[in-house]
Each structure stands twice: as structure tokens, then as C-alpha cells.
């Protein structure tokens, strides 16, 4: 990932509503969620949700696909894992920092 992509991704997640939406999409997995489902489960007004989904999609952290009459939003796991990898690429400059090994990145 480029530094610019990281900044855009972190900026997209730097809002409480977008962070909640993104986390809900990560939990949903490859099935994804419709805006109506997100709206009902998170209690976010439709226009507000639409605005935040647009930002998340623009950042590349979510994808959207039309299925019949519905839009299905999904977390973009490759982009999410790339963002995490960028942030941890040079952790402790290769020296054992005593932090336990994290679980492998999500491959959903």
C-alpha cells in the first residue's frame, strides 16, 4: 500500500459511525450486508448511513455489489489486511519486542 492509501483508509475509519459500520461488515464476512440491515442493526438514519458507506467505499475498505434490487456492502479484506501490514511492517525494527504473535490476518 502507498502512504496515501493508508492515510485515506485511516481517515475513513477515524469517525465513530464509519468505524461501527466497517466493524459490522467485517463481522458479516463475505455474505456482506445491505444498507437496510446495517441501518436496523446500528440504528443509523438512512441518509447518514449512505454518506458513510460512500466514504468507506471511496477509501477502498468496502466494496459494493448490486444483487437484484439490493446493494450488498462487504469489507475489503485485502485492503484491510494491507493497511494492518503497512502499520506493522517494521515493528520494533526486527527486534523481538515481547509482543505475543498476533493471529493471522483475516482471509475471508
C-alpha positions in Angstrom: 0.0 0.0 0.0 1.1 3.5 -0.6 1.3 6.1 2.2 -1.6 8.0 0.5 -3.8 4.8 0.5 -3.0 4.3 4.2 -3.9 7.9 5.1 -7.2 7.7 3.2 -8.0 4.3 4.9 -7.2 5.6 8.4 -9.1 8.8 7.7 -12.2 6.7 6.7 -12.0 4.8 9.9 -11.5 7.9 12.0 -15.2 8.5 12.5 -17.3 6.6 15.1 -20.1 5.8 12.6 -17.8 4.6 9.9 -15.8 2.5 12.3 -19.0 0.9 13.6 -20.2 0.2 10.0 -16.9 -1.2 9.0 -16.7 -3.5 12.0 -20.2 -4.7 11.3 -19.2 -5.6 7.7 -16.0 -7.4 8.9 -18.2 -9.5 11.3 -20.7 -10.2 8.4 -17.9 -11.8 6.3 -18.3 -12.5 2.6 -22.1 -12.5 2.8 -22.0 -8.8 3.4 -24.9 -6.6 4.5 -27.5 -4.5 2.9 -27.9 -0.8 3.9 -31.3 -1.7 5.4 -29.7 -4.4 7.6 -27.0 -2.0 8.7 -29.4 0.7 9.4 -31.6 -1.6 11.5 -28.8 -3.2 13.5 -26.8 0.0 14.1 -29.7 2.5 14.4 -28.2 4.9 11.8 -30.6 7.1 9.7 -30.5 6.1 6.0 -29.1 9.3 4.7 -26.3 9.3 7.3 -25.5 5.7 6.6 -25.4 6.3 2.8 -22.9 9.2 3.3 -20.6 7.0 5.5 -20.8 3.9 3.2 -19.8 6.2 0.3 -16.7 7.3 2.2 -15.8 3.7 3.2 -16.2 2.6 -0.4 -14.1 5.5 -1.7 -11.3 4.6 0.7 -11.3 1.0 -0.7 -12.1 -0.5 2.7 -15.5 -1.7 1.5 -16.9 -2.9 -1.8 -20.5 -2.7 -3.1 -22.3 -5.0 -5.4 -25.8 -4.9 -6.8 -27.8 -8.1 -6.2 -31.2 -7.9 -7.9 -32.7 -4.8 -6.3 -30.3 -4.6 -3.3 -26.9 -3.3 -2.7 -24.6 -5.6 -0.8 -21.7 -4.0 1.1 -18.7 -6.1 2.1 -15.4 -5.4 3.9 -12.5 -5.4 1.5 -10.3 -7.8 3.5 -7.3 -7.5 1.2 -7.3 -3.7 1.7 -7.9 -4.1 5.5 -5.0 -6.6 5.7 -2.8 -4.3 3.6 -3.5 -1.4 6.0 -2.6 -3.6 9.0 0.5 -4.9 7.3 1.6 -1.4 6.4 1.3 -0.3 10.1 3.2 -3.3 11.4 5.8 -3.8 8.6 8.8 -2.6 10.6 7.6 -3.3 14.1 10.4 -2.8 16.6 12.9 -2.8 13.6 13.0 -6.6 13.6 13.9 -6.9 17.2 11.8 -9.1 19.4 9.6 -6.6 21.2 8.0 -9.1 23.6 4.6 -8.7 22.0 2.9 -12.1 21.6 2.3 -13.2 18.0 -1.0 -12.0 16.7 -3.5 -14.2 15.0 -3.0 -14.4 11.2 -4.7 -11.7 9.1 -8.3 -12.4 8.1 -8.5 -14.3 4.8 -12.3 -14.2 4.5 
